Amino acid sequence: MSGAFGLVRPLLHALPGETAHALTLAMLRTGLVPRAPAPDPALARTVCGLRFPTPVGLAAGFDKDALAPRALFRLGFGFVEVGTLTPRPQPGNPRPRLFRLTADRAVINRMGFNNAGHEAAARRLDAVRAAGPLPGPLGLNIGANKDSDDRIADYCAGVRRFAALADYLTVNISSPNTPGLRGLQSAAAFAELVDRVLDTRAGLAQRPPVFVKVAPDLTEADMDAIAAQAIDAGVDGLIAGNTTVSRPAGLGAAEAGETGGLSGRPLFDLATATLAGLCARLDGAVPVIGVGGIDSPATARAKLDAGAALVQLYTGLVFEGPGLVSEINRGLSAPTAA
């Protein structure tokens, strides 16, 4: 944990989770964010034709409305993913809906895709792009409105709206907090989703890579079907995974019984097993971004060793602070023991 964050964390953690998060974003938006040291050039890699200065990225959910993408790059991330964004604004689920499990280094959320919608984010992203190049790829995570009659149409709308503003797009079908959304991971629904999304992209002048974000709670049969269809349909990449609806044994925090998706340290083993299972089935045909439980250089390296082309984190920042990004970059640059 960085020294400065060690002083600030008790103040932030004394606030409700959403209040602390909003305050953090407001501080980032001031632009007074110290720039992290440049990562080792040896960490750079190319995935889906995009150059990533480091394989360590920010997962969706931190900056839902694209309020501070440029400031987030200053923390040392090699790429930043904003969203999830839905066509129409929606408030999400009732509060309270975000719970810190401090003893477990975990978070439970049931946010429900709260965001200000496509148009508000697009205006901000137009301004971001107009201000000049970003140091790494900017991803846009797109979702469906809770009350949509055709959720796949919502994803296609996201592709059309953001194809010219995103370096890559993520189709998020893995949130447990929108009823029925994970049903799009079933074989028939997944096939229809991917076909319609990729057909939409094919008709556009700008065609960024499309990743699909899947849950860590997949069965072996789910992984078989998703891997096969991702290859057959030409999906550019997968992201594994999102939060889990399971509750690993040994959680000690009183909030562990709250409804919602669990993220953070207790998710690491499950998410990494799902990542490894997908990578084994894909056998290099489709790259996978590994997410879930990364809070140290060792956990980031373990994801890469399991087959991830890139990694993302979010909850680790809640407990370790912004210095975690540079710590992981340094750790990945260090030679591994023989």
Residue frames as qw, qx, qy, qz and C-alpha x, y, z in Angstrom:
[[0.000, 0.890, 0.457, 0.000, 0.00, 0.00, 0.00],
 [0.389, 0.535, -0.048, 0.748, 1.40, 3.41, -0.95],
 [0.311, -0.192, -0.524, 0.769, 2.22, 5.69, 1.96],
 [0.212, -0.034, -0.032, -0.976, -0.10, 8.52, 0.90],
 [0.603, -0.240, -0.548, -0.529, -3.02, 6.16, 0.40],
 [0.518, -0.215, -0.750, 0.352, -2.34, 4.63, 3.79],
 [0.055, -0.153, -0.378, 0.911, -3.15, 8.02, 5.30],
 [0.401, 0.038, -0.202, -0.893, -6.24, 8.66, 3.16],
 [0.409, -0.122, -0.863, -0.270, -7.78, 5.20, 3.20],
 [0.134, -0.345, -0.792, 0.485, -9.28, 5.41, 6.72],
 [0.222, 0.353, 0.134, -0.899, -11.07, 8.61, 5.69],
 [0.440, 0.142, -0.581, -0.669, -12.42, 7.09, 2.48],
 [0.405, -0.139, -0.902, -0.050, -13.43, 3.85, 4.18],
 [0.036, 0.278, 0.633, -0.722, -15.30, 5.80, 6.85],
 [0.433, 0.283, -0.104, -0.849, -17.68, 6.93, 4.08],
 [0.817, 0.283, 0.436, -0.251, -20.33, 4.76, 2.40],
 [0.651, -0.038, 0.588, 0.478, -18.82, 2.90, -0.53],
 [0.423, 0.686, 0.460, 0.373, -20.56, 4.87, -3.27],
 [0.117, -0.991, -0.027, 0.058, -19.79, 8.19, -1.62],
 [0.539, -0.590, 0.442, 0.408, -16.11, 7.31, -1.37],
 [0.611, 0.230, 0.596, 0.468, -16.09, 6.20, -4.98],
 [0.250, 0.884, 0.329, 0.220, -17.71, 9.42, -6.19],
 [0.297, -0.918, 0.172, 0.200, -15.19, 11.44, -4.19],
 [0.639, -0.281, 0.539, 0.471, -12.32, 9.48, -5.74],
 [0.503, 0.526, 0.529, 0.438, -13.62, 10.16, -9.25],
 [0.016, 0.986, 0.157, 0.049, -14.05, 13.84, -8.42],
 [0.465, -0.731, 0.346, 0.359, -10.42, 14.00, -7.26],
 [0.625, 0.052, 0.595, 0.503, -9.30, 12.33, -10.48],
 [0.358, 0.767, 0.453, 0.280, -11.28, 14.80, -12.55],
 [0.193, -0.937, 0.048, 0.287, -9.35, 17.72, -11.07],
 [0.704, 0.647, -0.201, 0.212, -6.38, 16.51, -13.07],
 [0.136, -0.787, 0.525, -0.292, -4.10, 16.84, -10.05],
 [0.981, -0.144, 0.118, -0.047, -3.07, 13.20, -10.20],
 [0.266, -0.691, 0.615, 0.271, 0.64, 12.42, -9.88],
 [0.762, 0.460, -0.370, -0.266, 1.86, 10.61, -12.96],
 [0.902, -0.291, 0.313, 0.061, 3.11, 7.09, -12.30],
 [0.235, -0.563, 0.649, 0.455, 6.54, 6.14, -13.63],
 [0.660, 0.426, -0.401, -0.472, 6.53, 4.93, -17.21],
 [0.930, -0.155, 0.321, -0.094, 6.37, 1.13, -17.32],
 [0.447, -0.384, 0.695, 0.411, 9.25, -0.95, -18.57],
 [0.496, 0.468, -0.374, -0.628, 9.08, -0.95, -22.42],
 [0.130, 0.186, -0.967, -0.120, 9.63, -4.71, -22.26],
 [0.324, 0.268, 0.776, -0.470, 6.10, -5.07, -20.86],
 [0.469, 0.420, -0.134, -0.766, 4.50, -3.77, -24.07],
 [0.355, 0.091, 0.913, 0.180, 2.53, -6.24, -26.14],
 [0.367, 0.145, -0.358, -0.846, 0.20, -6.23, -29.11],
 [0.270, 0.265, 0.904, -0.200, -3.24, -7.86, -28.87],
 [0.376, 0.701, 0.604, -0.041, -5.89, -7.69, -31.60],
 [0.469, 0.588, 0.225, 0.620, -3.72, -5.22, -33.48],
 [0.238, -0.927, -0.021, -0.291, -3.62, -2.80, -30.54],
 [0.535, 0.319, -0.528, 0.578, -0.41, -1.88, -28.72],
 [0.626, -0.743, -0.205, -0.121, -0.63, -2.05, -24.93],
 [0.202, 0.746, -0.487, 0.406, 2.30, -0.35, -23.11],
 [0.144, -0.258, 0.866, -0.404, 1.72, -2.71, -20.18],
 [0.351, -0.224, -0.854, -0.311, -0.66, -5.68, -19.89],
 [0.159, -0.385, -0.716, 0.561, -2.25, -4.18, -16.75],
 [0.115, -0.395, -0.390, -0.824, -5.57, -2.44, -17.35],
 [0.283, 0.033, 0.502, -0.816, -8.49, -0.96, -15.43],
 [0.057, 0.341, 0.930, 0.123, -11.64, -3.08, -15.47],
 [0.237, -0.482, -0.394, -0.745, -15.04, -1.65, -16.30],
 [0.531, -0.633, -0.562, 0.027, -17.17, -0.40, -13.42],
 [0.461, -0.369, -0.231, 0.773, -14.73, 2.09, -11.93],
 [0.063, 0.340, -0.115, -0.931, -15.51, 4.85, -14.42],
 [0.420, 0.448, 0.786, -0.067, -19.02, 3.98, -15.57],
 [0.331, 0.868, 0.337, -0.152, -19.70, 7.28, -17.34],
 [0.668, 0.387, 0.116, 0.624, -16.29, 8.02, -18.87],
 [0.229, -0.965, -0.123, 0.016, -15.69, 10.86, -16.44],
 [0.270, -0.862, 0.410, 0.123, -11.92, 10.57, -16.08],
 [0.967, 0.196, 0.071, 0.147, -10.27, 8.18, -18.57],
 [0.497, 0.703, -0.289, 0.418, -7.24, 10.38, -19.22],
 [0.325, -0.709, 0.463, -0.421, -6.54, 10.82, -15.50],
 [0.928, -0.218, 0.265, -0.142, -6.80, 7.07, -14.97],
 [0.836, 0.449, -0.159, 0.272, -4.04, 6.44, -17.47],
 [0.081, 0.791, -0.418, 0.440, -1.79, 8.60, -15.29],
 [0.744, -0.501, 0.362, -0.252, -1.95, 5.90, -12.60],
 [0.193, -0.494, 0.824, 0.198, 0.14, 3.62, -14.83],
 [0.756, 0.278, 0.557, -0.203, -2.53, 1.57, -16.57],
 [0.258, -0.164, 0.706, 0.639, -1.71, 0.26, -20.02],
 [0.197, -0.324, -0.634, -0.674, -5.36, 0.44, -20.98],
 [0.233, 0.129, 0.526, -0.808, -8.59, 1.72, -19.46],
 [0.145, -0.358, -0.830, -0.402, -12.10, 0.34, -19.94],
 [0.247, 0.007, 0.293, -0.923, -15.05, 2.60, -19.15],
 [0.621, -0.178, -0.493, -0.582, -18.71, 1.66, -18.69],
 [0.262, 0.324, 0.850, 0.321, -20.90, -0.30, -18.52],
 [0.207, 0.252, -0.064, -0.943, -22.97, 2.00, -20.75],
 [0.336, 0.448, 0.828, -0.036, -26.59, 1.37, -21.74],
 [0.206, 0.483, 0.490, 0.696, -28.50, 3.12, -24.54],
 [0.283, -0.773, -0.231, -0.519, -30.79, 4.99, -22.15],
 [0.023, -0.468, 0.593, -0.655, -29.84, 6.40, -18.74],
 [0.733, -0.419, -0.491, -0.213, -30.88, 4.25, -15.81],
 [0.341, -0.772, 0.326, -0.425, -30.51, 4.71, -12.05],
 [0.366, 0.259, -0.866, 0.222, -29.61, 1.12, -11.24],
 [0.562, -0.416, -0.715, 0.017, -30.81, -0.78, -8.22],
 [0.394, -0.865, -0.098, -0.294, -31.88, 0.84, -4.92],
 [0.269, 0.511, -0.605, 0.548, -29.23, 1.85, -2.39],
 [0.242, -0.714, 0.618, 0.223, -27.41, 0.58, -0.46],
 [0.914, 0.389, 0.028, -0.111, -25.91, -1.55, -3.23],
 [0.581, 0.574, -0.464, 0.342, -22.15, -1.50, -2.63],
 [0.760, -0.633, 0.093, -0.116, -20.56, -3.21, 0.38],
 [0.286, 0.657, -0.665, 0.210, -16.91, -3.47, 1.43],
 [0.941, -0.311, -0.131, 0.003, -15.86, -6.76, 3.01],
 [0.049, 0.878, -0.449, 0.160, -12.71, -5.31, 4.51],
 [0.640, -0.458, 0.612, -0.077, -11.68, -8.42, 6.42],
 [0.822, 0.208, 0.516, 0.120, -11.87, -10.40, 3.18],
 [0.149, -0.428, 0.438, 0.777, -10.37, -7.75, 0.87],
 [0.157, 0.347, 0.840, 0.387, -13.56, -8.02, -1.18],
 [0.295, 0.172, 0.060, -0.938, -16.57, -6.04, -2.38],
 [0.244, 0.439, 0.862, 0.068, -20.16, -7.06, -3.06],
 [0.177, 0.256, -0.080, -0.947, -22.14, -4.90, -5.44],
 [0.316, 0.503, 0.802, 0.068, -25.61, -4.97, -6.92],
 [0.035, -0.372, 0.084, 0.924, -25.34, -1.70, -8.81],
 [0.493, 0.563, 0.653, -0.115, -27.44, -2.70, -11.83],
 [0.456, 0.353, 0.425, 0.698, -25.74, -0.85, -14.70],
 [0.066, -0.898, -0.279, 0.335, -26.34, 2.62, -13.24],
 [0.449, -0.086, 0.332, 0.825, -25.13, 5.12, -15.83],
 [0.196, 0.597, 0.134, -0.766, -26.13, 8.26, -17.71],
 [0.732, 0.554, 0.373, -0.133, -26.55, 6.54, -21.06],
 [0.742, 0.269, 0.326, 0.521, -24.85, 6.53, -24.44],
 [0.298, 0.833, 0.169, 0.435, -25.21, 10.16, -25.40],
 [0.382, -0.911, 0.147, -0.041, -23.79, 11.64, -22.20],
 [0.758, -0.373, 0.397, 0.358, -20.74, 9.37, -22.40],
 [0.668, 0.461, 0.350, 0.467, -20.27, 10.00, -26.11],
 [0.081, 0.965, 0.022, 0.250, -20.07, 13.76, -25.54],
 [0.532, -0.767, 0.343, 0.109, -17.33, 13.26, -22.95],
 [0.794, -0.079, 0.477, 0.368, -15.45, 10.84, -25.16],
 [0.499, 0.770, 0.206, 0.340, -15.60, 13.24, -28.10],
 [0.136, -0.959, 0.204, -0.142, -13.82, 15.75, -25.86],
 [0.734, -0.477, 0.443, 0.194, -11.28, 13.17, -24.70],
 [0.769, 0.283, 0.410, 0.402, -10.41, 12.25, -28.27],
 [0.303, 0.901, 0.107, 0.292, -10.25, 15.89, -29.33],
 [0.391, -0.885, 0.252, 0.027, -7.66, 16.58, -26.60],
 [0.229, 0.686, -0.687, -0.072, -5.11, 14.32, -28.27],
 [0.721, 0.113, -0.680, -0.067, -3.86, 10.73, -28.23],
 [0.759, -0.569, 0.188, -0.255, -4.13, 8.58, -25.13],
 [0.100, -0.645, 0.758, 0.008, -1.12, 6.58, -23.90],
 [0.165, -0.052, 0.984, 0.035, -2.91, 3.26, -24.39],
 [0.223, -0.309, -0.757, -0.531, -6.11, 1.71, -25.72],
 [0.366, -0.007, 0.392, -0.844, -9.46, 2.94, -24.41],
 [0.120, -0.215, -0.949, -0.198, -12.14, 0.27, -24.15],
 [0.472, -0.134, 0.037, -0.870, -15.90, 0.83, -24.02],
 [0.035, 0.119, 0.976, -0.180, -18.01, -1.68, -22.09],
 [0.433, -0.085, -0.265, -0.857, -21.58, -1.83, -23.38],
 [0.133, 0.149, 0.919, -0.339, -24.69, -3.31, -21.81],
 [0.199, -0.443, -0.697, -0.528, -28.46, -3.53, -22.10],
 [0.351, -0.330, 0.205, -0.852, -31.15, -1.56, -20.33],
 [0.221, -0.006, 0.888, -0.403, -32.95, -3.54, -17.65],
 [0.529, 0.445, 0.511, -0.511, -36.37, -2.94, -19.25],
 [0.212, 0.435, -0.581, -0.654, -35.29, -3.47, -22.85],
 [0.862, 0.241, 0.212, -0.392, -37.56, -5.56, -25.08],
 [0.892, 0.407, -0.086, 0.175, -34.56, -6.63, -27.18],
 [0.553, -0.751, 0.235, 0.274, -31.33, -6.70, -25.25],
 [0.707, 0.044, 0.424, 0.564, -29.24, -7.77, -28.21],
 [0.297, 0.803, 0.298, 0.422, -30.48, -4.66, -30.05],
 [0.344, -0.936, 0.056, 0.051, -29.12, -2.59, -27.15],
 [0.683, -0.392, 0.400, 0.469, -25.67, -4.11, -27.67],
 [0.553, 0.439, 0.453, 0.544, -25.87, -3.40, -31.39],
 [0.008, 0.963, 0.177, 0.203, -26.79, 0.21, -30.57],
 [0.537, -0.767, 0.228, 0.269, -23.68, 0.43, -28.40],
 [0.690, 0.003, 0.464, 0.555, -21.52, -0.83, -31.25],
 [0.351, 0.718, 0.376, 0.468, -22.94, 1.76, -33.61],
 [0.191, -0.974, -0.084, -0.093, -22.61, 4.64, -31.12],
 [0.490, -0.792, 0.328, 0.162, -19.10, 3.94, -29.90],
 [0.897, 0.208, 0.218, 0.324, -17.26, 2.25, -32.77],
 [0.449, 0.736, -0.033, 0.506, -15.66, 5.55, -33.75],
 [0.266, -0.837, 0.258, -0.403, -14.72, 6.44, -30.15],
 [0.823, -0.445, 0.345, -0.076, -13.38, 3.13, -28.82],
 [0.127, 0.586, -0.780, -0.177, -10.17, 1.27, -29.42],
 [0.245, -0.071, -0.960, -0.114, -12.08, -1.87, -28.51],
 [0.601, -0.304, -0.053, -0.737, -15.63, -2.70, -27.41],
 [0.029, 0.067, -0.954, 0.290, -16.66, -5.12, -24.66],
 [0.607, -0.291, -0.433, -0.599, -20.06, -6.79, -24.79],
 [0.114, -0.248, 0.761, -0.588, -20.92, -7.37, -21.14],
 [0.713, -0.207, -0.454, -0.492, -23.28, -10.34, -20.70],
 [0.614, -0.007, -0.717, 0.330, -21.90, -11.40, -17.34],
 [0.161, -0.322, 0.398, -0.844, -23.29, -9.00, -14.74],
 [0.217, -0.303, -0.920, 0.119, -25.42, -10.81, -12.15],
 [0.004, -0.378, -0.465, 0.801, -27.27, -7.61, -11.26],
 [0.464, 0.231, -0.236, -0.822, -29.52, -7.28, -14.33],
 [0.697, 0.048, 0.648, -0.303, -32.12, -10.08, -14.15],
 [0.831, 0.443, 0.329, -0.072, -31.79, -12.55, -17.01],
 [0.263, 0.860, -0.378, -0.219, -28.69, -10.98, -18.53],
 [0.285, -0.481, 0.822, 0.108, -26.47, -14.00, -17.96],
 [0.765, 0.319, 0.534, -0.169, -28.95, -16.03, -20.02],
 [0.530, 0.799, -0.204, -0.197, -27.17, -14.56, -23.05],
 [0.129, -0.598, 0.788, 0.065, -24.27, -16.89, -22.20],
 [0.773, 0.118, 0.605, -0.153, -26.37, -19.94, -23.15],
 [0.492, -0.052, 0.670, 0.553, -25.36, -21.55, -26.44],
 [0.308, 0.637, 0.619, 0.341, -28.25, -20.38, -28.64],
 [0.077, -0.969, -0.198, 0.123, -28.44, -16.87, -27.17],
 [0.446, -0.617, 0.353, 0.544, -24.67, -16.41, -27.34],
 [0.481, 0.157, 0.650, 0.567, -24.63, -17.39, -31.01],
 [0.175, 0.819, 0.490, 0.242, -27.40, -14.93, -31.87],
 [0.286, -0.907, -0.019, 0.309, -25.77, -12.16, -29.84],
 [0.479, -0.432, 0.463, 0.608, -22.39, -12.55, -31.48],
 [0.419, 0.384, 0.649, 0.506, -23.83, -12.82, -35.00],
 [0.073, 0.903, 0.400, 0.140, -25.91, -9.67, -34.64],
 [0.355, -0.848, 0.109, 0.378, -23.17, -7.65, -32.95],
 [0.484, -0.285, 0.547, 0.621, -20.55, -8.59, -35.52],
 [0.349, 0.571, 0.617, 0.415, -22.97, -7.99, -38.39],
 [0.072, -0.968, -0.218, 0.097, -23.60, -4.51, -36.99],
 [0.420, -0.681, 0.326, 0.503, -19.88, -3.82, -36.80],
 [0.559, 0.104, 0.626, 0.534, -19.34, -5.07, -40.36],
 [0.268, 0.772, 0.490, 0.304, -21.58, -2.30, -41.69],
 [0.244, -0.937, -0.052, 0.244, -19.60, 0.50, -40.05],
 [0.474, 0.812, -0.268, 0.209, -16.70, 2.55, -41.35],
 [0.016, 0.599, -0.698, 0.393, -14.69, 1.93, -38.18],
 [0.897, -0.162, -0.347, -0.220, -14.58, -1.61, -36.85],
 [0.151, -0.642, 0.657, -0.365, -12.79, -1.91, -33.50],
 [0.340, 0.060, -0.934, 0.095, -12.15, -5.32, -31.94],
 [0.673, -0.410, -0.078, -0.611, -15.09, -6.79, -30.03],
 [0.160, 0.175, -0.900, 0.365, -14.54, -8.68, -26.79],
 [0.659, -0.452, -0.403, -0.446, -17.26, -10.55, -24.90],
 [0.092, -0.427, 0.671, -0.600, -17.17, -10.49, -21.10],
 [0.731, -0.221, -0.595, -0.251, -18.30, -13.74, -19.48],
 [0.630, -0.666, 0.163, -0.364, -18.90, -14.79, -15.88],
 [0.056, 0.502, -0.841, 0.193, -16.51, -16.77, -13.69],
 [0.606, -0.056, 0.635, -0.476, -19.41, -19.06, -12.75],
 [0.662, 0.369, -0.444, -0.479, -19.41, -20.97, -16.07],
 [0.894, -0.137, 0.415, -0.101, -19.85, -24.73, -16.12],
 [0.438, -0.274, 0.715, 0.471, -17.57, -26.98, -18.17],
 [0.433, 0.523, 0.696, 0.232, -20.32, -27.25, -20.78],
 [0.109, 0.957, 0.161, -0.217, -20.68, -23.44, -20.86],
 [0.249, -0.714, 0.466, 0.459, -16.97, -23.06, -21.50],
 [0.503, 0.081, 0.770, 0.385, -17.06, -25.67, -24.26],
 [0.351, 0.741, 0.560, 0.121, -19.88, -23.85, -26.06],
 [0.014, -0.964, 0.001, 0.267, -18.55, -20.32, -25.59],
 [0.376, -0.536, 0.573, 0.492, -15.05, -21.22, -26.75],
 [0.471, 0.239, 0.759, 0.380, -16.32, -23.03, -29.83],
 [0.255, 0.843, 0.469, 0.067, -18.71, -20.25, -30.79],
 [0.172, -0.882, 0.152, 0.412, -16.15, -17.51, -30.16],
 [0.388, -0.301, 0.677, 0.548, -13.81, -19.21, -32.63],
 [0.380, 0.431, 0.762, 0.299, -16.50, -19.99, -35.20],
 [0.132, 0.904, 0.406, -0.036, -18.08, -16.53, -35.15],
 [0.527, 0.478, -0.021, 0.702, -14.83, -14.59, -35.16],
 [0.419, -0.900, -0.117, -0.005, -15.06, -12.89, -31.77],
 [0.389, 0.746, -0.382, 0.381, -11.85, -10.91, -31.29],
 [0.239, 0.285, -0.742, 0.558, -11.43, -11.75, -27.61],
 [0.604, -0.579, -0.530, -0.138, -13.03, -12.80, -24.34],
 [0.062, -0.551, 0.476, -0.683, -12.81, -11.26, -20.88],
 [0.766, -0.323, -0.553, -0.051, -12.97, -13.73, -17.98],
 [0.120, -0.567, -0.782, -0.228, -14.64, -12.88, -15.81],
 [0.250, -0.647, -0.071, -0.717, -16.98, -10.63, -13.88],
 [0.352, -0.387, 0.598, -0.607, -18.14, -10.85, -10.27],
 [0.318, -0.053, -0.944, -0.072, -19.39, -14.16, -8.85],
 [0.626, -0.438, -0.129, -0.632, -22.74, -15.00, -7.32],
 [0.821, -0.182, -0.512, 0.174, -21.04, -17.76, -5.30],
 [0.348, -0.841, 0.276, -0.309, -19.66, -17.20, -1.81],
 [0.623, 0.329, -0.664, 0.252, -16.37, -18.99, -1.21],
 [0.753, -0.521, -0.382, 0.123, -15.96, -20.65, 2.17],
 [0.634, -0.205, -0.238, 0.707, -14.24, -18.65, 4.87],
 [0.058, 0.617, 0.138, 0.773, -15.63, -15.18, 4.26],
 [0.392, -0.283, -0.635, 0.602, -15.50, -13.38, 7.59],
 [0.063, -0.060, 0.044, -0.995, -17.17, -10.02, 6.98],
 [0.316, 0.369, 0.682, -0.546, -20.71, -9.47, 8.21],
 [0.453, 0.542, -0.099, -0.701, -21.66, -8.13, 4.76],
 [0.076, -0.234, 0.904, 0.349, -20.87, -11.47, 3.08],
 [0.292, 0.391, 0.864, -0.128, -24.57, -12.35, 3.03],
 [0.298, 0.602, 0.039, -0.740, -25.55, -9.36, 0.91],
 [0.732, 0.489, 0.471, 0.058, -27.06, -10.09, -2.51],
 [0.297, 0.900, -0.219, -0.231, -24.94, -9.19, -5.52],
 [0.847, 0.419, -0.236, 0.227, -21.68, -10.00, -7.25],
 [0.679, -0.668, 0.165, 0.255, -18.56, -10.67, -5.20],
 [0.617, 0.695, -0.221, 0.297, -15.21, -9.28, -6.37],
 [0.243, -0.823, 0.459, -0.232, -11.74, -9.04, -4.88],
 [0.046, -0.519, 0.849, -0.086, -9.35, -11.51, -3.31],
 [0.599, -0.001, 0.750, -0.281, -11.86, -14.35, -2.66],
 [0.748, 0.570, 0.094, -0.328, -12.74, -14.39, -6.38],
 [0.069, 0.712, -0.635, -0.291, -9.19, -15.07, -7.51],
 [0.354, -0.176, 0.915, 0.085, -9.17, -18.88, -7.54],
 [0.562, 0.507, 0.629, -0.179, -12.55, -19.27, -9.26],
 [0.406, 0.854, -0.045, -0.321, -11.87, -16.58, -11.86],
 [0.020, -0.653, 0.708, 0.267, -8.40, -17.94, -12.62],
 [0.471, 0.030, 0.881, 0.026, -9.73, -21.48, -13.04],
 [0.557, 0.687, 0.420, -0.206, -12.35, -20.21, -15.51],
 [0.203, 0.853, -0.360, -0.320, -9.68, -18.22, -17.34],
 [0.223, -0.430, 0.852, 0.200, -7.44, -21.27, -17.60],
 [0.559, 0.287, 0.773, -0.088, -10.33, -23.44, -18.76],
 [0.508, 0.808, 0.168, -0.247, -11.24, -21.04, -21.56],
 [0.080, 0.788, -0.542, -0.281, -7.62, -20.56, -22.62],
 [0.415, -0.201, 0.879, 0.121, -7.11, -24.32, -22.83],
 [0.575, 0.508, 0.635, -0.089, -10.17, -24.67, -25.05],
 [0.368, 0.899, 0.002, -0.235, -9.26, -21.71, -27.25],
 [0.840, -0.075, 0.292, 0.450, -5.63, -22.86, -27.62],
 [0.335, -0.359, 0.240, 0.837, -4.46, -19.39, -28.69],
 [0.232, 0.477, 0.662, 0.529, -7.16, -18.88, -31.33],
 [0.174, -0.830, -0.270, -0.456, -8.83, -16.08, -29.33],
 [0.288, 0.280, -0.525, 0.751, -7.06, -13.95, -26.70],
 [0.515, -0.667, -0.535, -0.062, -8.51, -13.73, -23.20],
 [0.004, -0.603, 0.333, -0.725, -8.22, -10.88, -20.68],
 [0.563, -0.271, -0.736, 0.260, -7.97, -12.18, -17.13],
 [0.241, -0.540, 0.126, -0.797, -9.90, -10.37, -14.38],
 [0.780, -0.481, -0.265, -0.299, -10.77, -11.18, -10.78],
 [0.821, -0.549, -0.050, 0.146, -8.86, -10.94, -7.53],
 [0.665, 0.374, -0.133, 0.632, -5.72, -9.21, -8.77],
 [0.343, -0.933, -0.038, -0.099, -4.17, -7.27, -5.89],
 [0.538, -0.660, 0.438, 0.288, -0.42, -7.91, -6.24],
 [0.279, 0.610, -0.637, -0.380, 2.29, -8.63, -8.80],
 [0.204, -0.144, 0.968, -0.014, 2.02, -12.34, -7.94],
 [0.509, 0.447, 0.663, -0.320, -1.71, -12.52, -8.69],
 [0.462, 0.742, -0.152, -0.462, -1.25, -10.60, -11.96],
 [0.103, 0.508, -0.819, -0.245, 1.55, -12.92, -13.01],
 [0.388, 0.070, 0.904, -0.165, -0.59, -15.95, -12.14],
 [0.592, 0.617, 0.314, -0.413, -3.28, -14.75, -14.55],
 [0.379, 0.720, -0.470, -0.341, -0.72, -14.34, -17.31],
 [0.107, -0.341, 0.933, 0.032, 0.71, -17.76, -16.55],
 [0.518, 0.281, 0.750, -0.300, -2.83, -19.20, -16.80],
 [0.444, 0.359, 0.676, 0.465, -2.99, -17.94, -20.39],
 [0.115, 0.897, 0.318, -0.284, -4.25, -14.36, -20.17],
 [0.559, 0.512, 0.170, 0.630, -3.04, -12.03, -22.89],
 [0.001, -0.506, 0.165, -0.846, -3.79, -9.03, -20.65],
 [0.339, -0.410, -0.764, 0.363, -5.15, -8.49, -17.14],
 [0.174, -0.624, -0.140, -0.749, -7.53, -6.03, -15.50],
 [0.354, -0.278, -0.714, 0.536, -8.16, -5.00, -11.92],
 [0.233, -0.657, -0.208, -0.686, -10.53, -2.81, -9.94],
 [0.700, -0.665, -0.216, -0.149, -11.33, -4.02, -6.40],
 [0.779, -0.100, -0.211, 0.581, -7.64, -4.27, -5.53],
 [0.205, 0.482, -0.030, 0.851, -7.46, -0.47, -5.80],
 [0.518, -0.705, -0.219, -0.431, -10.06, -0.14, -3.04],
 [0.823, -0.558, -0.041, 0.098, -7.76, -1.78, -0.51],
 [0.774, -0.121, 0.114, 0.611, -4.25, -1.23, -1.89],
 [0.031, -0.829, -0.009, 0.558, -4.62, 2.21, -3.44],
 [0.606, 0.777, -0.061, -0.160, -3.50, 3.67, -6.77],
 [0.078, -0.725, 0.676, 0.106, 0.13, 2.74, -6.20],
 [0.786, -0.014, 0.614, -0.072, -0.88, -0.87, -6.84],
 [0.746, 0.659, 0.073, -0.067, -0.70, -0.32, -10.60],
 [0.269, 0.812, -0.508, 0.103, 2.95, 0.71, -10.59],
 [0.516, -0.450, 0.707, -0.176, 3.73, -2.02, -8.06],
 [0.858, 0.232, 0.453, -0.072, 2.34, -4.64, -10.44],
 [0.603, 0.782, -0.156, 0.025, 4.16, -3.13, -13.42],
 [0.041, -0.748, 0.648, -0.138, 7.43, -3.28, -11.52],
 [0.678, -0.229, 0.675, -0.180, 6.74, -6.81, -10.36],
 [0.856, 0.437, 0.271, -0.061, 6.01, -8.02, -13.87],
 [0.423, 0.833, -0.350, 0.067, 9.25, -6.43, -15.08],
 [0.377, -0.628, 0.670, -0.122, 11.31, -8.31, -12.49],
 [0.474, 0.277, -0.812, -0.200, 12.77, -11.64, -13.59],
 [0.872, -0.320, -0.043, -0.369, 10.98, -14.67, -12.23],
 [0.460, -0.550, 0.695, -0.063, 12.82, -17.14, -10.05],
 [0.421, 0.329, -0.788, -0.307, 14.19, -20.15, -11.89]]
